Amino acid sequence: MPSYDVVERDWDIKVNANECNMNMPPLVAERVMSRLSCVAFNRYPNEEYDLLREQIARNFKLQKENILIGSGSSEIIEKLFYCFGGSPAHKIVYPQPSFSMYTIYAKAAEATGVPVDLSPVDYSLDIEKFVRTVNDEKASLAVICNPNNPTGNGYTLDQIEYIAKNISCPFLVDEAYIEFYGQTATGLLKKYPHLIIARTFSKAYGLASCRVGYMLASREIVAMIDKSYMPYHMNVLSLVTADICYQMRQEFIPHIQIMISERKRMQEELKKLPGVTVYPSETNFILVHYAEAQKLNELFESKGIGVRHFGDAPGLKDCLRISMGRREENDTWYNYFKAFTEGRA
């Protein structure tokens, strides 16, 4: 089994995990702390779980029975792989490169993972090839990350609907970074009952430490996936925090706009550097290809800067993924990057 390395150094600048480098807005933090002061710590979670489900359901004009809460969208995806996997006869189709945990979850579920390679030129997905693979393999689950991690590119709603229309198995759209993109597939849920959407509070809402995600799907799918969870699988502290943040999600818009603005700024700056290929991104990170990526990463590490270096990962050789930090953080790592490409570091 491959492992997902989460061991971290105490980086001076940490731009390796697609986190939000800004903490909670002060007004939201005040409300969260006030609500937490009223928590009955001696009781198991009770109405907090349904309160968050109901709030999310209202926003999407759904019922709470269409919503499932999990410990980050990653746990939800894991449970989907378990429930639709279970034996090598069950095929799960997903693009490659994409979220590295898809391969690990498929193995853990004892299912057969079937990756569909993205274009080596621009990481685009041949939608017809993807659909053909799903149908030819008689897949039990198809998965798309939109926008895609770690490549950053997004798929249009027309492309998502084309897939949904032409396959019959359950179809998961992983929208972990959708707040930076905007082209959500939630409007297709009622039209395609086999469509499933997973989202997280970890990215745009900066709640990576709380581990909260949610799934939108038909009642039947939600009821089935819910059976794979233990009782009381979500803690009250995370549920209360997520509930307040979702109520006050307008307060996070400036943070989202800053990250998008910094992404656009840094994309243009990186394009000026010799030998650097910058891939289009609709997320809060940028993927670049650079022949000296390993040596550059060593320089970053020596300066206390953490970026994601993919080594020889399939389709990602000599690539670095850099999350958007605060402006001064981005200026710092960029200056080292620029100096290295110019032979000054």
C-alpha positions as CSV (number, residue, x, y, z in Angstrom):
1,M,0.0,0.0,0.0
2,P,1.3,3.5,-0.8
3,S,1.2,5.9,2.1
4,Y,0.0,9.5,2.2
5,D,2.8,11.5,4.0
6,V,1.4,14.1,6.4
7,V,4.6,14.6,8.4
8,E,5.3,18.3,8.4
9,R,8.3,20.5,9.3
10,D,7.8,23.8,11.1
11,W,8.0,25.8,7.9
12,D,8.5,29.6,8.0
13,I,6.4,29.7,4.8
14,K,4.0,26.8,4.3
15,V,2.5,26.6,0.8
16,N,2.5,22.8,0.3
17,A,-1.0,21.6,1.4
18,N,-3.5,23.9,-0.5
19,E,-4.5,25.4,2.9
20,C,-5.8,28.9,3.4
21,N,-2.9,30.9,4.8
22,M,-5.3,33.3,6.5
23,N,-7.1,32.4,9.7
24,M,-10.8,32.8,10.4
25,P,-12.2,36.3,10.0
26,P,-12.4,38.0,13.4
27,L,-16.2,38.4,13.5
28,V,-16.6,34.7,12.6
29,A,-14.0,33.7,15.3
30,E,-15.9,35.7,17.9
31,R,-19.2,33.9,17.0
32,V,-17.5,30.5,17.0
33,M,-15.9,31.0,20.5
34,S,-19.2,32.2,21.8
35,R,-21.1,29.2,20.5
36,L,-18.4,26.8,21.8
37,S,-18.7,28.2,25.3
38,C,-22.3,26.8,25.3
39,V,-21.3,23.2,24.3
40,A,-22.3,20.4,26.6
41,F,-19.0,18.6,26.6
42,N,-20.3,15.7,28.6
43,R,-22.9,14.8,26.0
44,Y,-22.6,12.9,22.7
45,P,-23.4,14.8,19.5
46,N,-27.1,15.3,19.1
47,E,-28.9,18.0,17.1
48,E,-25.6,19.7,15.9
49,Y,-25.3,17.2,13.1
50,D,-28.8,17.8,11.7
51,L,-28.5,21.5,12.2
52,L,-25.6,21.7,9.8
53,R,-27.3,19.3,7.3
54,E,-30.5,21.4,7.3
55,Q,-28.5,24.6,6.7
56,I,-26.6,23.1,3.8
57,A,-29.8,21.6,2.4
58,R,-31.6,25.0,2.5
59,N,-28.8,26.6,0.6
60,F,-29.1,24.1,-2.3
61,K,-32.9,23.8,-2.1
62,L,-32.6,20.2,-1.1
63,Q,-33.8,18.1,1.9
64,K,-31.5,17.2,4.8
65,E,-31.8,13.6,3.7
66,N,-29.8,14.6,0.6
67,I,-26.9,15.7,2.8
68,L,-24.2,13.7,4.6
69,I,-21.5,15.2,6.8
70,G,-18.0,13.6,7.1
71,S,-14.6,14.2,8.5
72,G,-13.4,16.3,5.5
73,S,-14.5,15.4,2.0
74,S,-11.7,12.8,2.0
75,E,-13.5,10.6,4.5
76,I,-16.7,10.9,2.4
77,I,-14.7,9.8,-0.7
78,E,-13.2,6.9,1.2
79,K,-16.7,5.7,2.2
80,L,-17.9,6.0,-1.3
81,F,-15.0,3.8,-2.5
82,Y,-15.8,1.3,0.2
83,C,-19.5,1.1,-0.5
84,F,-19.2,1.0,-4.3
85,G,-16.0,-1.1,-4.2
86,G,-15.5,-4.2,-2.1
87,S,-14.0,-6.6,-4.6
88,P,-11.7,-6.6,-7.6
89,A,-14.7,-7.1,-9.8
90,H,-15.8,-3.6,-8.9
91,K,-14.0,-1.0,-11.1
92,I,-13.5,2.6,-10.0
93,V,-12.5,5.0,-12.8
94,Y,-10.7,8.3,-12.2
95,P,-8.3,10.6,-14.1
96,Q,-4.6,10.5,-13.5
97,P,-2.8,12.6,-12.2
98,S,-5.5,13.6,-9.8
99,F,-6.0,13.4,-6.0
100,S,-3.5,10.8,-5.0
101,M,-5.9,9.2,-2.4
102,Y,-8.1,7.9,-5.1
103,T,-5.6,5.1,-5.8
104,I,-5.1,4.4,-2.1
105,Y,-8.8,4.3,-1.4
106,A,-9.4,1.9,-4.3
107,K,-6.8,-0.5,-2.9
108,A,-8.2,-0.1,0.6
109,A,-11.6,-1.0,-0.7
110,E,-10.2,-4.0,-2.5
111,A,-11.6,-2.6,-5.7
112,T,-9.8,-2.2,-9.0
113,G,-8.7,1.3,-9.7
114,V,-8.8,2.3,-13.4
115,P,-6.9,5.5,-14.0
116,V,-7.5,7.5,-17.3
117,D,-4.4,9.4,-18.2
118,L,-4.7,13.2,-18.7
119,S,-3.0,14.8,-21.7
120,P,0.8,15.1,-21.0
121,V,0.7,18.5,-22.8
122,D,-1.9,20.4,-20.8
123,Y,-3.5,17.9,-18.4
124,S,-6.8,18.1,-20.3
125,L,-9.2,15.1,-20.0
126,D,-10.5,13.3,-23.1
127,I,-14.1,13.2,-21.9
128,E,-15.2,10.7,-24.5
129,K,-12.4,8.4,-23.6
130,F,-13.3,8.7,-19.9
131,V,-17.0,7.8,-20.7
132,R,-15.9,4.9,-22.9
133,T,-13.6,3.6,-20.2
134,V,-16.4,3.8,-17.5
135,N,-18.8,1.9,-19.8
136,D,-16.3,-0.6,-21.2
137,E,-15.1,-1.5,-17.7
138,K,-18.7,-1.7,-16.4
139,A,-17.5,0.6,-13.6
140,S,-19.3,0.7,-10.2
141,L,-18.1,4.3,-9.6
142,A,-16.7,7.1,-11.7
143,V,-14.8,10.0,-10.1
144,I,-13.8,13.5,-11.4
145,C,-12.1,16.2,-9.3
146,N,-13.3,19.6,-10.5
147,P,-11.2,21.7,-10.5
148,N,-8.5,19.0,-10.5
149,N,-5.9,18.6,-7.9
150,P,-2.9,18.8,-8.4
151,T,-3.1,20.1,-12.0
152,G,-5.5,23.0,-11.2
153,N,-7.5,22.9,-14.4
154,G,-11.3,22.9,-14.3
155,Y,-14.0,21.0,-16.4
156,T,-17.0,22.9,-17.8
157,L,-20.5,22.1,-16.8
158,D,-21.1,20.8,-20.3
159,Q,-18.3,18.3,-19.8
160,I,-19.6,17.2,-16.4
161,E,-23.1,16.8,-17.8
162,Y,-21.9,14.9,-20.8
163,I,-20.3,12.3,-18.5
164,A,-23.4,12.1,-16.3
165,K,-25.7,11.7,-19.3
166,N,-23.6,8.9,-20.9
167,I,-22.8,6.7,-17.9
168,S,-25.2,4.8,-15.6
169,C,-23.0,4.1,-12.6
170,P,-22.7,6.4,-9.6
171,F,-20.7,9.5,-10.6
172,L,-18.8,11.5,-8.0
173,V,-17.7,15.1,-8.6
174,D,-15.1,16.1,-6.0
175,E,-15.6,19.8,-5.7
176,A,-13.0,20.5,-3.0
177,Y,-11.8,23.7,-4.7
178,I,-15.1,24.8,-6.3
179,E,-15.3,28.1,-4.4
180,F,-12.3,29.3,-6.4
181,Y,-13.9,28.2,-9.7
182,G,-17.6,28.7,-9.4
183,Q,-18.8,26.2,-12.0
184,T,-20.5,23.8,-9.7
185,A,-22.5,20.8,-10.8
186,T,-25.0,21.0,-7.9
187,G,-27.7,22.2,-10.4
188,L,-27.5,18.8,-12.1
189,L,-28.3,16.8,-9.0
190,K,-32.1,16.6,-9.6
191,K,-31.6,15.7,-13.3
192,Y,-29.1,12.9,-12.7
193,P,-29.9,10.8,-9.6
194,H,-26.6,8.9,-9.9
195,L,-24.6,12.2,-9.5
196,I,-22.8,12.7,-6.2
197,I,-21.0,15.9,-5.1
198,A,-18.4,16.1,-2.3
199,R,-17.2,19.4,-0.8
200,T,-15.0,20.5,2.1
201,F,-14.6,23.3,4.6
202,S,-10.8,22.8,4.6
203,K,-9.9,25.0,1.6
204,A,-12.0,28.2,1.0
205,Y,-13.3,28.3,4.6
206,G,-9.9,27.6,6.1
207,L,-11.1,24.9,8.5
208,A,-8.5,22.3,7.7
209,S,-7.9,21.6,11.4
210,C,-11.6,20.8,12.0
211,R,-12.0,18.1,9.3
212,V,-15.5,18.8,8.0
213,G,-16.9,18.0,4.6
214,Y,-20.3,17.2,3.1
215,M,-21.9,15.2,0.4
216,L,-24.9,16.1,-1.8
217,A,-26.7,13.1,-3.4
218,S,-30.0,11.3,-3.7
219,R,-31.7,10.1,-0.5
220,E,-31.0,6.5,-1.5
221,I,-27.2,7.1,-1.9
222,V,-27.0,9.1,1.3
223,A,-28.8,6.5,3.3
224,M,-26.5,3.7,2.0
225,I,-23.3,5.6,2.6
226,D,-24.5,6.6,6.0
227,K,-24.6,2.9,7.0
228,S,-20.8,2.8,6.6
229,Y,-20.2,5.4,9.4
230,M,-20.0,4.7,13.1
231,P,-22.5,6.4,15.4
232,Y,-21.4,9.9,16.5
233,H,-18.7,10.0,13.8
234,M,-18.5,13.8,13.9
235,N,-17.5,15.7,17.0
236,V,-19.6,18.6,18.3
237,L,-16.6,21.1,18.2
238,S,-16.1,20.7,14.5
239,L,-19.9,20.6,13.7
240,V,-20.5,23.8,15.7
241,T,-17.5,25.6,14.1
242,A,-18.6,24.5,10.6
243,D,-22.2,25.6,11.3
244,I,-21.2,29.1,12.2
245,C,-18.8,29.4,9.3
246,Y,-21.5,28.3,6.9
247,Q,-23.9,30.7,8.3
248,M,-21.4,33.5,7.9
249,R,-19.8,32.3,4.6
250,Q,-20.1,35.8,3.1
251,E,-17.4,36.8,5.5
252,F,-15.0,34.5,3.7
253,I,-15.5,36.0,0.3
254,P,-12.6,38.5,0.8
255,H,-10.3,35.7,1.7
256,I,-11.3,33.7,-1.4
257,Q,-10.9,36.8,-3.6
258,I,-7.4,37.4,-2.2
259,M,-6.3,33.8,-3.0
260,I,-7.7,34.1,-6.5
261,S,-6.0,37.4,-7.0
262,E,-2.7,36.1,-5.7
263,R,-3.0,33.0,-7.9
264,K,-3.5,35.2,-11.0
265,R,-0.6,37.5,-10.0
266,M,1.8,34.7,-9.4
267,Q,0.9,32.9,-12.6
268,E,1.9,36.0,-14.5
269,E,5.1,36.4,-12.6
270,L,6.1,32.7,-13.0
271,K,5.5,32.9,-16.8
272,K,8.4,35.4,-16.9
273,L,10.9,32.9,-15.6
274,P,13.1,30.9,-18.1
275,G,12.4,27.2,-18.4
276,V,9.3,27.3,-16.3
277,T,5.9,25.9,-17.6
278,V,2.9,27.3,-15.7
279,Y,-0.3,25.4,-16.0
280,P,-3.7,27.1,-15.9
281,S,-5.4,26.9,-12.5
282,E,-8.9,27.5,-11.2
283,T,-7.9,26.7,-7.6
284,N,-5.9,28.2,-4.7
285,F,-2.6,26.7,-6.0
286,I,-0.4,26.7,-9.1
287,L,1.3,23.7,-10.7
288,V,4.6,24.4,-12.5
289,H,7.0,22.2,-14.4
290,Y,10.7,22.9,-14.1
291,A,13.6,20.6,-15.2
292,E,15.5,21.5,-12.0
293,A,12.5,21.1,-9.7
294,Q,14.3,18.8,-7.2
295,K,17.2,21.2,-6.7
296,L,14.8,24.1,-6.5
297,N,12.8,22.3,-3.9
298,E,16.0,21.7,-1.9
299,L,16.7,25.4,-2.0
300,F,13.2,26.1,-0.7
301,E,13.6,23.6,2.1
302,S,16.9,25.2,3.1
303,K,15.1,28.5,3.4
304,G,12.2,27.1,5.5
305,I,9.7,27.1,2.6
306,G,7.5,24.1,2.1
307,V,6.1,23.5,-1.4
308,R,4.8,20.2,-2.8
309,H,7.4,18.4,-5.0
310,F,6.1,15.3,-6.8
311,G,9.3,13.6,-7.6
312,D,8.7,10.9,-10.2
313,A,5.0,10.6,-9.6
314,P,3.1,9.5,-12.8
315,G,2.5,12.5,-15.0
316,L,4.1,14.9,-12.5
317,K,7.8,14.4,-13.0
318,D,9.8,17.6,-12.2
319,C,6.6,19.4,-11.1
320,L,6.0,21.6,-8.1
321,R,2.6,22.6,-6.7
322,I,2.6,25.9,-4.8
323,S,-0.4,27.0,-2.7
324,M,-1.2,30.6,-2.5
325,G,0.0,32.2,0.7
326,R,-0.2,35.8,1.8
327,R,1.2,38.4,-0.6
328,E,4.5,38.8,1.3
329,E,4.9,35.0,1.5
330,N,4.3,34.6,-2.2
331,D,6.8,37.4,-2.9
332,T,9.4,35.6,-0.8
333,W,9.2,32.2,-2.4
334,Y,9.0,33.8,-5.8
335,N,12.2,35.8,-5.3
336,Y,14.1,32.6,-4.4
337,F,12.5,30.9,-7.5
338,K,13.6,33.8,-9.7
339,A,17.1,33.9,-8.3
340,F,17.5,30.1,-8.9
341,T,16.4,30.2,-12.5
342,E,18.8,33.1,-13.1
343,G,21.7,31.3,-11.5
344,R,21.9,33.6,-8.5
345,A,21.0,31.0,-5.8
